[in-house]
Amino acid sequence: MSVEDFEAAAAAGAGAAGMAAETLAAKRYPVAPGVRLNVRSGPGTNYRIVRVLPYGARVPINCQKPGEWVRGPYGTSNIWDNIGNGEFVSDAYVYTGSDGYVAVRCN
């Protein structure tokens, strides 16, 4: 195998790895327009606010769990989306295209 063949094979492998990483990346969902969304430590408004998402944010949904019912731009829902370690947002503010679960249930 020549040096050129080796470099071409290595580049092809790196490209495939990059594509695999993109495939494994979590899908991100848009937060309702014009909303700075509170991120809470649990699935309800009684949990502390850990941060606030900026306008135009898109969030990954790692898992979902039932919690407090919330009315928002996308209806009324008791589904809360886990967007990070100890971070939850009401699904009523996230456009998933569904009124039900779109991810596995959190433990």
Backbone atoms as SQL, in Angstrom:
CREATE TABLE atoms (id INTEGER PRIMARY KEY, chain TEXT, resi INTEGER, resn TEXT, atom TEXT, x REAL, y REAL, z REAL);
INSERT INTO atoms VALUES
  (1, 'A', 1, 'MET', 'N', 0.868, -1.176, 0.000),
  (2, 'A', 1, 'MET', 'CA', 0.000, 0.000, 0.000),
  (3, 'A', 1, 'MET', 'C', 0.907, 1.229, 0.000),
  (4, 'A', 2, 'SER', 'N', 0.616, 2.152, -0.896),
  (5, 'A', 2, 'SER', 'CA', 1.416, 3.367, -0.978),
  (6, 'A', 2, 'SER', 'C', 0.980, 4.348, 0.108),
  (7, 'A', 3, 'VAL', 'N', 1.785, 5.389, 0.319),
  (8, 'A', 3, 'VAL', 'CA', 1.465, 6.431, 1.286),
  (9, 'A', 3, 'VAL', 'C', 0.164, 7.118, 0.886),
  (10, 'A', 4, 'GLU', 'N', -0.013, 7.368, -0.424),
  (11, 'A', 4, 'GLU', 'CA', -1.236, 8.016, -0.908),
  (12, 'A', 4, 'GLU', 'C', -2.461, 7.153, -0.617),
  (13, 'A', 5, 'ASP', 'N', -2.344, 5.821, -0.853),
  (14, 'A', 5, 'ASP', 'CA', -3.457, 4.914, -0.583),
  (15, 'A', 5, 'ASP', 'C', -3.801, 4.908, 0.907),
  (16, 'A', 6, 'PHE', 'N', -2.760, 4.907, 1.743),
  (17, 'A', 6, 'PHE', 'CA', -2.970, 4.912, 3.193),
  (18, 'A', 6, 'PHE', 'C', -3.676, 6.191, 3.626),
  (19, 'A', 7, 'GLU', 'N', -3.222, 7.347, 3.128),
  (20, 'A', 7, 'GLU', 'CA', -3.838, 8.627, 3.491),
  (21, 'A', 7, 'GLU', 'C', -5.286, 8.692, 3.023),
  (22, 'A', 8, 'ALA', 'N', -5.576, 8.170, 1.821),
  (23, 'A', 8, 'ALA', 'CA', -6.945, 8.173, 1.301),
  (24, 'A', 8, 'ALA', 'C', -7.838, 7.294, 2.169),
  (25, 'A', 9, 'ALA', 'N', -7.327, 6.118, 2.567),
  (26, 'A', 9, 'ALA', 'CA', -8.114, 5.211, 3.413),
  (27, 'A', 9, 'ALA', 'C', -8.370, 5.842, 4.785),
  (28, 'A', 10, 'ALA', 'N', -7.365, 6.516, 5.342),
  (29, 'A', 10, 'ALA', 'CA', -7.526, 7.168, 6.639),
  (30, 'A', 10, 'ALA', 'C', -8.555, 8.291, 6.546),
  (31, 'A', 11, 'ALA', 'N', -8.510, 9.068, 5.463),
  (32, 'A', 11, 'ALA', 'CA', -9.471, 10.160, 5.275),
  (33, 'A', 11, 'ALA', 'C', -10.881, 9.609, 5.129),
  (34, 'A', 12, 'ALA', 'N', -11.029, 8.510, 4.410),
  (35, 'A', 12, 'ALA', 'CA', -12.356, 7.902, 4.240),
  (36, 'A', 12, 'ALA', 'C', -12.890, 7.414, 5.582),
  (37, 'A', 13, 'GLY', 'N', -12.026, 6.824, 6.402),
  (38, 'A', 13, 'GLY', 'CA', -12.441, 6.357, 7.725),
  (39, 'A', 13, 'GLY', 'C', -12.848, 7.498, 8.618),
  (40, 'A', 14, 'ALA', 'N', -12.110, 8.613, 8.565),
  (41, 'A', 14, 'ALA', 'CA', -12.449, 9.773, 9.373),
  (42, 'A', 14, 'ALA', 'C', -13.786, 10.347, 8.943),
  (43, 'A', 15, 'GLY', 'N', -14.044, 10.363, 7.643),
  (44, 'A', 15, 'GLY', 'CA', -15.332, 10.864, 7.145),
  (45, 'A', 15, 'GLY', 'C', -16.476, 9.994, 7.633),
  (46, 'A', 16, 'ALA', 'N', -16.293, 8.689, 7.613),
  (47, 'A', 16, 'ALA', 'CA', -17.333, 7.773, 8.083),
  (48, 'A', 16, 'ALA', 'C', -17.573, 7.957, 9.572),
  (49, 'A', 17, 'ALA', 'N', -16.503, 8.166, 10.338),
  (50, 'A', 17, 'ALA', 'CA', -16.656, 8.385, 11.777),
  (51, 'A', 17, 'ALA', 'C', -17.427, 9.664, 12.035),
  (52, 'A', 18, 'GLY', 'N', -17.131, 10.709, 11.271),
  (53, 'A', 18, 'GLY', 'CA', -17.853, 11.976, 11.425),
  (54, 'A', 18, 'GLY', 'C', -19.324, 11.816, 11.124),
  (55, 'A', 19, 'MET', 'N', -19.642, 11.060, 10.084),
  (56, 'A', 19, 'MET', 'CA', -21.042, 10.820, 9.741),
  (57, 'A', 19, 'MET', 'C', -21.720, 10.029, 10.842),
  (58, 'A', 20, 'ALA', 'N', -21.031, 9.050, 11.429),
  (59, 'A', 20, 'ALA', 'CA', -21.612, 8.262, 12.516),
  (60, 'A', 20, 'ALA', 'C', -21.890, 9.146, 13.718),
  (61, 'A', 21, 'ALA', 'N', -20.974, 10.075, 14.011),
  (62, 'A', 21, 'ALA', 'CA', -21.179, 10.976, 15.149),
  (63, 'A', 21, 'ALA', 'C', -22.389, 11.865, 14.908),
  (64, 'A', 22, 'GLU', 'N', -22.581, 12.348, 13.684),
  (65, 'A', 22, 'GLU', 'CA', -23.753, 13.162, 13.377),
  (66, 'A', 22, 'GLU', 'C', -25.033, 12.359, 13.553),
  (67, 'A', 23, 'THR', 'N', -25.009, 11.095, 13.148),
  (68, 'A', 23, 'THR', 'CA', -26.185, 10.239, 13.267),
  (69, 'A', 23, 'THR', 'C', -26.546, 10.023, 14.732),
  (70, 'A', 24, 'LEU', 'N', -25.525, 9.909, 15.602),
  (71, 'A', 24, 'LEU', 'CA', -25.764, 9.656, 17.017),
  (72, 'A', 24, 'LEU', 'C', -26.151, 10.913, 17.784),
  (73, 'A', 25, 'ALA', 'N', -25.927, 12.080, 17.206),
  (74, 'A', 25, 'ALA', 'CA', -26.271, 13.329, 17.890),
  (75, 'A', 25, 'ALA', 'C', -27.772, 13.401, 18.112),
  (76, 'A', 26, 'ALA', 'N', -28.166, 13.896, 19.278),
  (77, 'A', 26, 'ALA', 'CA', -29.579, 13.988, 19.622),
  (78, 'A', 26, 'ALA', 'C', -30.280, 15.001, 18.720),
  (79, 'A', 27, 'LYS', 'N', -31.503, 14.677, 18.335),
  (80, 'A', 27, 'LYS', 'CA', -32.305, 15.627, 17.579),
  (81, 'A', 27, 'LYS', 'C', -32.632, 16.796, 18.497),
  (82, 'A', 28, 'ARG', 'N', -32.667, 17.988, 17.944),
  (83, 'A', 28, 'ARG', 'CA', -32.977, 19.178, 18.726),
  (84, 'A', 28, 'ARG', 'C', -34.331, 19.722, 18.286),
  (85, 'A', 29, 'TYR', 'N', -35.116, 20.138, 19.266),
  (86, 'A', 29, 'TYR', 'CA', -36.471, 20.634, 19.027),
  (87, 'A', 29, 'TYR', 'C', -36.546, 22.116, 19.385),
  (88, 'A', 30, 'PRO', 'N', -37.288, 22.908, 18.600),
  (89, 'A', 30, 'PRO', 'CA', -37.373, 24.341, 18.882),
  (90, 'A', 30, 'PRO', 'C', -38.300, 24.677, 20.051),
  (91, 'A', 31, 'VAL', 'N', -37.862, 25.631, 20.855),
  (92, 'A', 31, 'VAL', 'CA', -38.704, 26.210, 21.904),
  (93, 'A', 31, 'VAL', 'C', -39.625, 27.214, 21.213),
  (94, 'A', 32, 'ALA', 'N', -40.823, 27.401, 21.741),
  (95, 'A', 32, 'ALA', 'CA', -41.804, 28.315, 21.144),
  (96, 'A', 32, 'ALA', 'C', -41.175, 29.685, 20.866),
  (97, 'A', 33, 'PRO', 'N', -41.517, 30.272, 19.714),
  (98, 'A', 33, 'PRO', 'CA', -40.969, 31.588, 19.376),
  (99, 'A', 33, 'PRO', 'C', -41.335, 32.641, 20.417),
  (100, 'A', 34, 'GLY', 'N', -40.405, 33.535, 20.689),
  (101, 'A', 34, 'GLY', 'CA', -40.661, 34.634, 21.621),
  (102, 'A', 34, 'GLY', 'C', -40.680, 34.232, 23.079),
  (103, 'A', 35, 'VAL', 'N', -40.166, 33.036, 23.377),
  (104, 'A', 35, 'VAL', 'CA', -40.195, 32.538, 24.763),
  (105, 'A', 35, 'VAL', 'C', -38.769, 32.351, 25.276),
  (106, 'A', 36, 'ARG', 'N', -38.516, 32.912, 26.458),
  (107, 'A', 36, 'ARG', 'CA', -37.296, 32.605, 27.221),
  (108, 'A', 36, 'ARG', 'C', -37.743, 31.593, 28.271),
  (109, 'A', 37, 'LEU', 'N', -37.419, 30.331, 28.040),
  (110, 'A', 37, 'LEU', 'CA', -37.991, 29.234, 28.821),
  (111, 'A', 37, 'LEU', 'C', -37.172, 28.908, 30.068),
  (112, 'A', 38, 'ASN', 'N', -37.890, 28.815, 31.197),
  (113, 'A', 38, 'ASN', 'CA', -37.249, 28.398, 32.448),
  (114, 'A', 38, 'ASN', 'C', -36.906, 26.920, 32.377),
  (115, 'A', 39, 'VAL', 'N', -35.688, 26.596, 32.757),
  (116, 'A', 39, 'VAL', 'CA', -35.249, 25.207, 32.879),
  (117, 'A', 39, 'VAL', 'C', -35.266, 24.897, 34.357),
  (118, 'A', 40, 'ARG', 'N', -35.939, 23.824, 34.727),
  (119, 'A', 40, 'ARG', 'CA', -36.134, 23.493, 36.142),
  (120, 'A', 40, 'ARG', 'C', -35.388, 22.221, 36.523),
  (121, 'A', 41, 'SER', 'N', -35.192, 22.048, 37.804),
  (122, 'A', 41, 'SER', 'CA', -34.452, 20.886, 38.302),
  (123, 'A', 41, 'SER', 'C', -35.302, 19.619, 38.355),
  (124, 'A', 42, 'GLY', 'N', -36.591, 19.732, 38.098),
  (125, 'A', 42, 'GLY', 'CA', -37.485, 18.581, 38.088),
  (126, 'A', 42, 'GLY', 'C', -38.721, 18.895, 37.266),
  (127, 'A', 43, 'PRO', 'N', -39.648, 17.929, 37.171),
  (128, 'A', 43, 'PRO', 'CA', -40.807, 18.057, 36.283),
  (129, 'A', 43, 'PRO', 'C', -41.993, 18.832, 36.864),
  (130, 'A', 44, 'GLY', 'N', -41.761, 20.093, 37.210),
  (131, 'A', 44, 'GLY', 'CA', -42.850, 20.924, 37.721),
  (132, 'A', 44, 'GLY', 'C', -42.359, 22.326, 38.031),
  (133, 'A', 45, 'THR', 'N', -43.309, 23.257, 38.126),
  (134, 'A', 45, 'THR', 'CA', -42.943, 24.653, 38.392),
  (135, 'A', 45, 'THR', 'C', -42.528, 24.879, 39.844),
  (136, 'A', 46, 'ASN', 'N', -42.741, 23.883, 40.699),
  (137, 'A', 46, 'ASN', 'CA', -42.302, 24.002, 42.084),
  (138, 'A', 46, 'ASN', 'C', -40.816, 23.669, 42.246),
  (139, 'A', 47, 'TYR', 'N', -40.186, 23.143, 41.199),
  (140, 'A', 47, 'TYR', 'CA', -38.750, 22.864, 41.236),
  (141, 'A', 47, 'TYR', 'C', -37.985, 24.149, 40.927),
  (142, 'A', 48, 'ARG', 'N', -36.774, 24.251, 41.449),
  (143, 'A', 48, 'ARG', 'CA', -35.999, 25.488, 41.269),
  (144, 'A', 48, 'ARG', 'C', -35.593, 25.686, 39.808),
  (145, 'A', 49, 'ILE', 'N', -35.469, 26.955, 39.419),
  (146, 'A', 49, 'ILE', 'CA', -35.000, 27.312, 38.086),
  (147, 'A', 49, 'ILE', 'C', -33.478, 27.193, 38.085),
  (148, 'A', 50, 'VAL', 'N', -32.940, 26.391, 37.151),
  (149, 'A', 50, 'VAL', 'CA', -31.487, 26.219, 37.085),
  (150, 'A', 50, 'VAL', 'C', -30.854, 27.119, 36.025),
  (151, 'A', 51, 'ARG', 'N', -31.631, 27.519, 35.034),
  (152, 'A', 51, 'ARG', 'CA', -31.183, 28.476, 34.021),
  (153, 'A', 51, 'ARG', 'C', -32.377, 28.870, 33.170),
  (154, 'A', 52, 'VAL', 'N', -32.186, 29.844, 32.305),
  (155, 'A', 52, 'VAL', 'CA', -33.243, 30.300, 31.407),
  (156, 'A', 52, 'VAL', 'C', -32.715, 30.202, 29.984),
  (157, 'A', 53, 'LEU', 'N', -33.486, 29.556, 29.110),
  (158, 'A', 53, 'LEU', 'CA', -33.070, 29.424, 27.714),
  (159, 'A', 53, 'LEU', 'C', -33.328, 30.729, 26.969),
  (160, 'A', 54, 'PRO', 'N', -32.452, 31.094, 26.052),
  (161, 'A', 54, 'PRO', 'CA', -32.644, 32.331, 25.292),
  (162, 'A', 54, 'PRO', 'C', -33.710, 32.155, 24.209),
  (163, 'A', 55, 'TYR', 'N', -34.162, 33.281, 23.665),
  (164, 'A', 55, 'TYR', 'CA', -35.080, 33.245, 22.525),
  (165, 'A', 55, 'TYR', 'C', -34.446, 32.423, 21.404),
  (166, 'A', 56, 'GLY', 'N', -35.270, 31.649, 20.714),
  (167, 'A', 56, 'GLY', 'CA', -34.782, 30.874, 19.573),
  (168, 'A', 56, 'GLY', 'C', -34.024, 29.612, 19.927),
  (169, 'A', 57, 'ALA', 'N', -34.075, 29.191, 21.184),
  (170, 'A', 57, 'ALA', 'CA', -33.336, 27.999, 21.608),
  (171, 'A', 57, 'ALA', 'C', -33.918, 26.735, 20.971),
  (172, 'A', 58, 'ARG', 'N', -33.044, 25.776, 20.781),
  (173, 'A', 58, 'ARG', 'CA', -33.420, 24.426, 20.355),
  (174, 'A', 58, 'ARG', 'C', -32.848, 23.483, 21.404),
  (175, 'A', 59, 'VAL', 'N', -33.630, 22.481, 21.797),
  (176, 'A', 59, 'VAL', 'CA', -33.197, 21.606, 22.884),
  (177, 'A', 59, 'VAL', 'C', -33.210, 20.142, 22.472),
  (178, 'A', 60, 'PRO', 'N', -32.264, 19.358, 23.012),
  (179, 'A', 60, 'PRO', 'CA', -32.326, 17.910, 22.823),
  (180, 'A', 60, 'PRO', 'C', -33.323, 17.359, 23.839),
  (181, 'A', 61, 'ILE', 'N', -33.960, 16.273, 23.518),
  (182, 'A', 61, 'ILE', 'CA', -34.820, 15.607, 24.503),
  (183, 'A', 61, 'ILE', 'C', -34.200, 14.241, 24.770),
  (184, 'A', 62, 'ASN', 'N', -33.569, 14.119, 25.939),
  (185, 'A', 62, 'ASN', 'CA', -32.895, 12.875, 26.308),
  (186, 'A', 62, 'ASN', 'C', -33.889, 11.815, 26.746),
  (187, 'A', 63, 'CYS', 'N', -34.899, 12.252, 27.491),
  (188, 'A', 63, 'CYS', 'CA', -35.967, 11.380, 27.957),
  (189, 'A', 63, 'CYS', 'C', -37.104, 12.288, 28.428),
  (190, 'A', 64, 'GLN', 'N', -38.248, 11.690, 28.715),
  (191, 'A', 64, 'GLN', 'CA', -39.410, 12.473, 29.157),
  (192, 'A', 64, 'GLN', 'C', -40.057, 11.779, 30.343),
  (193, 'A', 65, 'LYS', 'N', -40.716, 12.600, 31.193),
  (194, 'A', 65, 'LYS', 'CA', -41.420, 12.013, 32.327),
  (195, 'A', 65, 'LYS', 'C', -42.651, 12.844, 32.656),
  (196, 'A', 66, 'PRO', 'N', -43.661, 12.208, 33.232),
  (197, 'A', 66, 'PRO', 'CA', -44.856, 12.962, 33.620),
  (198, 'A', 66, 'PRO', 'C', -44.580, 13.814, 34.850),
  (199, 'A', 67, 'GLY', 'N', -45.279, 14.931, 34.927),
  (200, 'A', 67, 'GLY', 'CA', -45.138, 15.828, 36.063),
  (201, 'A', 67, 'GLY', 'C', -46.338, 16.756, 36.120),
  (202, 'A', 68, 'GLU', 'N', -46.103, 17.977, 36.559),
  (203, 'A', 68, 'GLU', 'CA', -47.162, 18.978, 36.679),
  (204, 'A', 68, 'GLU', 'C', -47.751, 19.319, 35.305),
  (205, 'A', 69, 'TRP', 'N', -49.061, 19.518, 35.268),
  (206, 'A', 69, 'TRP', 'CA', -49.731, 19.954, 34.045),
  (207, 'A', 69, 'TRP', 'C', -49.419, 21.423, 33.807),
  (208, 'A', 70, 'VAL', 'N', -49.065, 21.755, 32.569),
  (209, 'A', 70, 'VAL', 'CA', -48.722, 23.128, 32.186),
  (210, 'A', 70, 'VAL', 'C', -49.424, 23.456, 30.884),
  (211, 'A', 71, 'ARG', 'N', -49.958, 24.685, 30.809),
  (212, 'A', 71, 'ARG', 'CA', -50.558, 25.175, 29.560),
  (213, 'A', 71, 'ARG', 'C', -49.542, 26.078, 28.878),
  (214, 'A', 72, 'GLY', 'N', -49.297, 25.821, 27.593),
  (215, 'A', 72, 'GLY', 'CA', -48.324, 26.619, 26.850),
  (216, 'A', 72, 'GLY', 'C', -48.741, 26.788, 25.410),
  (217, 'A', 73, 'PRO', 'N', -47.857, 27.314, 24.581),
  (218, 'A', 73, 'PRO', 'CA', -48.169, 27.564, 23.175),
  (219, 'A', 73, 'PRO', 'C', -48.550, 26.305, 22.391),
  (220, 'A', 74, 'TYR', 'N', -48.077, 25.153, 22.834),
  (221, 'A', 74, 'TYR', 'CA', -48.359, 23.905, 22.121),
  (222, 'A', 74, 'TYR', 'C', -49.344, 23.019, 22.878),
  (223, 'A', 75, 'GLY', 'N', -50.241, 23.652, 23.626),
  (224, 'A', 75, 'GLY', 'CA', -51.293, 22.912, 24.311),
  (225, 'A', 75, 'GLY', 'C', -51.028, 22.769, 25.798),
  (226, 'A', 76, 'THR', 'N', -51.801, 21.892, 26.415),
  (227, 'A', 76, 'THR', 'CA', -51.661, 21.606, 27.838),
  (228, 'A', 76, 'THR', 'C', -51.084, 20.206, 27.966),
  (229, 'A', 77, 'SER', 'N', -50.045, 20.075, 28.753),
  (230, 'A', 77, 'SER', 'CA', -49.348, 18.797, 28.844),
  (231, 'A', 77, 'SER', 'C', -48.777, 18.597, 30.240),
  (232, 'A', 78, 'ASN', 'N', -48.681, 17.333, 30.622),
  (233, 'A', 78, 'ASN', 'CA', -47.982, 16.997, 31.868),
  (234, 'A', 78, 'ASN', 'C', -46.641, 16.323, 31.550),
  (235, 'A', 79, 'ILE', 'N', -46.238, 16.375, 30.284),
  (236, 'A', 79, 'ILE', 'CA', -44.955, 15.792, 29.879),
  (237, 'A', 79, 'ILE', 'C', -43.852, 16.823, 30.085),
  (238, 'A', 80, 'TRP', 'N', -42.779, 16.384, 30.716),
  (239, 'A', 80, 'TRP', 'CA', -41.612, 17.232, 30.929),
  (240, 'A', 80, 'TRP', 'C', -40.427, 16.591, 30.222),
  (241, 'A', 81, 'ASP', 'N', -39.674, 17.421, 29.498),
  (242, 'A', 81, 'ASP', 'CA', -38.549, 16.970, 28.696),
  (243, 'A', 81, 'ASP', 'C', -37.243, 17.159, 29.460),
  (244, 'A', 82, 'ASN', 'N', -36.467, 16.098, 29.576),
  (245, 'A', 82, 'ASN', 'CA', -35.143, 16.199, 30.173),
  (246, 'A', 82, 'ASN', 'C', -34.186, 16.648, 29.075),
  (247, 'A', 83, 'ILE', 'N', -33.583, 17.833, 29.262),
  (248, 'A', 83, 'ILE', 'CA', -32.694, 18.383, 28.240),
  (249, 'A', 83, 'ILE', 'C', -31.233, 18.365, 28.676),
  (250, 'A', 84, 'GLY', 'N', -30.985, 17.881, 29.862),
  (251, 'A', 84, 'GLY', 'CA', -29.627, 17.798, 30.397),
  (252, 'A', 84, 'GLY', 'C', -29.683, 17.179, 31.782),
  (253, 'A', 85, 'ASN', 'N', -28.544, 16.979, 32.384),
  (254, 'A', 85, 'ASN', 'CA', -28.490, 16.368, 33.706),
  (255, 'A', 85, 'ASN', 'C', -29.193, 17.262, 34.724),
  (256, 'A', 86, 'GLY', 'N', -30.345, 16.805, 35.233),
  (257, 'A', 86, 'GLY', 'CA', -31.106, 17.575, 36.207),
  (258, 'A', 86, 'GLY', 'C', -31.770, 18.805, 35.615),
  (259, 'A', 87, 'GLU', 'N', -32.065, 18.795, 34.304),
  (260, 'A', 87, 'GLU', 'CA', -32.675, 19.936, 33.626),
  (261, 'A', 87, 'GLU', 'C', -33.940, 19.502, 32.883),
  (262, 'A', 88, 'PHE', 'N', -35.061, 20.132, 33.245),
  (263, 'A', 88, 'PHE', 'CA', -36.352, 19.793, 32.641),
  (264, 'A', 88, 'PHE', 'C', -37.071, 21.046, 32.151),
  (265, 'A', 89, 'VAL', 'N', -37.781, 20.896, 31.026),
  (266, 'A', 89, 'VAL', 'CA', -38.658, 21.949, 30.517),
  (267, 'A', 89, 'VAL', 'C', -40.004, 21.328, 30.192),
  (268, 'A', 90, 'SER', 'N', -41.051, 22.125, 30.295),
  (269, 'A', 90, 'SER', 'CA', -42.382, 21.630, 29.963),
  (270, 'A', 90, 'SER', 'C', -42.491, 21.407, 28.463),
  (271, 'A', 91, 'ASP', 'N', -43.019, 20.251, 28.084),
  (272, 'A', 91, 'ASP', 'CA', -43.200, 19.918, 26.671),
  (273, 'A', 91, 'ASP', 'C', -44.217, 20.840, 26.002),
  (274, 'A', 92, 'ALA', 'N', -45.040, 21.529, 26.781),
  (275, 'A', 92, 'ALA', 'CA', -46.028, 22.461, 26.227),
  (276, 'A', 92, 'ALA', 'C', -45.358, 23.666, 25.575),
  (277, 'A', 93, 'TYR', 'N', -44.057, 23.840, 25.800),
  (278, 'A', 93, 'TYR', 'CA', -43.300, 24.952, 25.220),
  (279, 'A', 93, 'TYR', 'C', -42.287, 24.505, 24.172),
  (280, 'A', 94, 'VAL', 'N', -42.264, 23.204, 23.868),
  (281, 'A', 94, 'VAL', 'CA', -41.305, 22.667, 22.914),
  (282, 'A', 94, 'VAL', 'C', -42.074, 22.049, 21.747),
  (283, 'A', 95, 'TYR', 'N', -41.727, 22.449, 20.523),
  (284, 'A', 95, 'TYR', 'CA', -42.428, 21.922, 19.350),
  (285, 'A', 95, 'TYR', 'C', -41.813, 20.583, 18.947),
  (286, 'A', 96, 'THR', 'N', -42.559, 19.504, 19.261),
  (287, 'A', 96, 'THR', 'CA', -42.099, 18.159, 18.904),
  (288, 'A', 96, 'THR', 'C', -42.910, 17.571, 17.759),
  (289, 'A', 97, 'GLY', 'N', -44.034, 18.225, 17.421),
  (290, 'A', 97, 'GLY', 'CA', -44.894, 17.695, 16.381),
  (291, 'A', 97, 'GLY', 'C', -45.830, 16.608, 16.891),
  (292, 'A', 98, 'SER', 'N', -45.877, 16.422, 18.205),
  (293, 'A', 98, 'SER', 'CA', -46.692, 15.368, 18.795),
  (294, 'A', 98, 'SER', 'C', -47.262, 15.838, 20.131),
  (295, 'A', 99, 'ASP', 'N', -48.445, 15.328, 20.477),
  (296, 'A', 99, 'ASP', 'CA', -49.021, 15.605, 21.792),
  (297, 'A', 99, 'ASP', 'C', -48.592, 14.565, 22.823),
  (298, 'A', 100, 'GLY', 'N', -47.869, 13.549, 22.360),
  (299, 'A', 100, 'GLY', 'CA', -47.445, 12.479, 23.252),
  (300, 'A', 100, 'GLY', 'C', -45.932, 12.432, 23.403),
  (301, 'A', 101, 'TYR', 'N', -45.469, 11.310, 23.887),
  (302, 'A', 101, 'TYR', 'CA', -44.044, 11.113, 24.117),
  (303, 'A', 101, 'TYR', 'C', -43.316, 10.932, 22.789),
  (304, 'A', 102, 'VAL', 'N', -42.138, 11.558, 22.658),
  (305, 'A', 102, 'VAL', 'CA', -41.309, 11.408, 21.469),
  (306, 'A', 102, 'VAL', 'C', -39.946, 10.818, 21.828),
  (307, 'A', 103, 'ALA', 'N', -39.755, 10.516, 23.109),
  (308, 'A', 103, 'ALA', 'CA', -38.501, 9.939, 23.591),
  (309, 'A', 103, 'ALA', 'C', -38.843, 8.924, 24.683),
  (310, 'A', 104, 'VAL', 'N', -37.849, 8.175, 25.082),
  (311, 'A', 104, 'VAL', 'CA', -38.048, 7.184, 26.140),
  (312, 'A', 104, 'VAL', 'C', -38.412, 7.892, 27.441),
  (313, 'A', 105, 'ARG', 'N', -39.041, 7.170, 28.332),
  (314, 'A', 105, 'ARG', 'CA', -39.369, 7.730, 29.656),
  (315, 'A', 105, 'ARG', 'C', -38.134, 7.709, 30.534),
  (316, 'A', 106, 'CYS', 'N', -37.976, 8.804, 31.300),
  (317, 'A', 106, 'CYS', 'CA', -36.867, 8.899, 32.233),
  (318, 'A', 106, 'CYS', 'C', -37.106, 7.922, 33.392),
  (319, 'A', 107, 'ASN', 'N', -36.019, 7.451, 33.974),
  (320, 'A', 107, 'ASN', 'CA', -36.121, 6.558, 35.147),
  (321, 'A', 107, 'ASN', 'C', -36.536, 7.322, 36.363);
